[in-house]
Amino acid sequence: MPHYKLIYFNMRGRAEIIRYLFAYLDIPYEDHRISQDDWPAVKQSLAGKTELERCQVDAIIDTLDDFMSRFPWAEKKQDIKDQMFNELLTNDAPGFLQDLDLYLGKKDWLVGNSVTWADFYWDICSTTLLVLKHDLLDKHPKLVALGIKVRSIPVIADWIKQRPETRM
Ligand SMILES: CCC(=O)N1CCc2c(cnn2-c2cccc(F)c2)C1
């Protein structure tokens, strides 16, 4: 049984639904509650170094998630699903990727001068998009290089090595 650790603040908030599910399914987990005193240090380790960078990280995360959320993942009619996926990958993805490529520019990372979870999320989303369209990033070598940089971070590389192999 994997060891689950739920990290949130000492409040119900957005975590309580997860706590209910763990309780209902009788799944053991560590209910780690970050104190207000510890939050500044934890927050700094997770995101950008300034408020502006943190906003930029959030904006990129939401932009990636919005695009990925447009795919009808749960569509049961395969012909409809295929058509919608193809339209998104053919008609919408090029403009989305052009914008992201422009935003990355000549930087090493999407935000600031060190890795953030925006870079992580780009690698996660682009890995799935490449499964769907293998040549998707052929015109975006800098975006490909960003994914390679993320996956070369030792602890990320270790996770990828040990995670279950799944198509999506
Ligand atoms: C039936 C459900 C299903 O096939 N999937 C669930 C959604 C999903 C998959 C792969 N990426 N992805 C995703 C990632 C980030 C944001 C987002 F909205 C979606 C596969």
The ligand as an SDF file (V2000), in Angstrom:
LIG
                    3D

 20 22  0  0  0  0  0  0  0  0999 V2000
  -10.6190    9.3510  -19.0640 C   0  0  0  0  0  0  0  0  0  0  0  0
   -9.6760   10.3560  -18.4610 C   0  0  0  0  0  0  0  0  0  0  0  0
   -8.3780   10.4130  -19.2070 C   0  0  0  0  0  0  0  0  0  0  0  0
   -8.1450    9.7560  -20.1940 O   0  0  0  0  0  0  0  0  0  0  0  0
   -7.4290   11.2610  -18.7210 N   0  0  0  0  0  0  0  0  0  0  0  0
   -7.7410   12.1930  -17.6520 C   0  0  0  0  0  0  0  0  0  0  0  0
   -7.2170   13.5970  -17.9420 C   0  0  0  0  0  0  0  0  0  0  0  0
   -5.8590   13.5450  -18.5290 C   0  0  0  0  0  0  0  0  0  0  0  0
   -5.3540   12.4420  -19.1160 C   0  0  0  0  0  0  0  0  0  0  0  0
   -4.0850   12.7550  -19.5400 C   0  0  0  0  0  0  0  0  0  0  0  0
   -3.8280   14.0170  -19.2260 N   0  0  0  0  0  0  0  0  0  0  0  0
   -4.9150   14.5000  -18.6130 N   0  0  0  0  0  0  0  0  0  0  0  0
   -4.9230   15.8260  -18.1430 C   0  0  0  0  0  0  0  0  0  0  0  0
   -3.7700   16.3700  -17.5850 C   0  0  0  0  0  0  0  0  0  0  0  0
   -3.8020   17.6660  -17.1200 C   0  0  0  0  0  0  0  0  0  0  0  0
   -4.9490   18.4170  -17.1880 C   0  0  0  0  0  0  0  0  0  0  0  0
   -6.0790   17.8510  -17.7510 C   0  0  0  0  0  0  0  0  0  0  0  0
   -7.1870   18.6010  -17.8220 F   0  0  0  0  0  0  0  0  0  0  0  0
   -6.0850   16.5620  -18.2160 C   0  0  0  0  0  0  0  0  0  0  0  0
   -6.0930   11.1680  -19.2520 C   0  0  0  0  0  0  0  0  0  0  0  0
  1  2  1  0
  2  3  1  0
  3  4  2  0
  3  5  1  0
  5  6  1  0
  5 20  1  0
  6  7  1  0
  7  8  1  0
  8  9  2  0
  8 12  1  0
  9 10  1  0
  9 20  1  0
 10 11  2  0
 11 12  1  0
 12 13  1  0
 13 14  1  0
 13 19  2  0
 14 15  2  0
 15 16  1  0
 16 17  2  0
 17 18  1  0
 17 19  1  0
M  END
$$$$
